[in-house]
Amino acid sequence: MILFRNCITLSIIAIVSLSFSQCASILKLQDTIAVDIGEVYYQSWVAGVKEGGSGINIYIPIKNKSAEIVLDSVYFKRKGVKLEETNPNLYIGRFSIATTKPDIVMTNKPFAEYGNKAPKIKQDSPFDLKEDECVLSFTERGKRKYYKITGIIKNKPIFYPSTPSKKL
């Protein structure tokens, strides 16, 4: 009977400890960031050629940034991408959507499938965001942090023209 009580007590302690350890893995958003962020906006685009694809670019203008902060990636519309620094004052996140699937070779000959590329794994957002919100991922003094940006403006989409036909 004493052994049974000890087992139940240990089980309860283990369950409670595990439930508290999961709280530490939740991503915490920062209230402030040592970066002066301008007006963030996004713009969808469509390529003018058949297999050019489409996507969304999110533009994050930076007016002034602490040297200790390195902007890394952005989560927007349930996806995450690495940020691209086009100049010291502008970061762009490029979310592209492929319109066609690549050709893959399926055969019973082992070396015939050599040129196939591994499928890309989708990087879903761990954040529950509204239509006009994104989360900026950055490192400050080597520690990963997250900051939510709200009020993102939607600009008119860009429809790139198709390539001109060759006239003989």
Helices and strands as residue ranges (DSSP letters): H 2-23, E 29-30, E 35-37, E 41-46, E 54-65, E 69-76, E 79-87, E 90-97, E 133-140, E 143-150, E 153-154, E 158-159
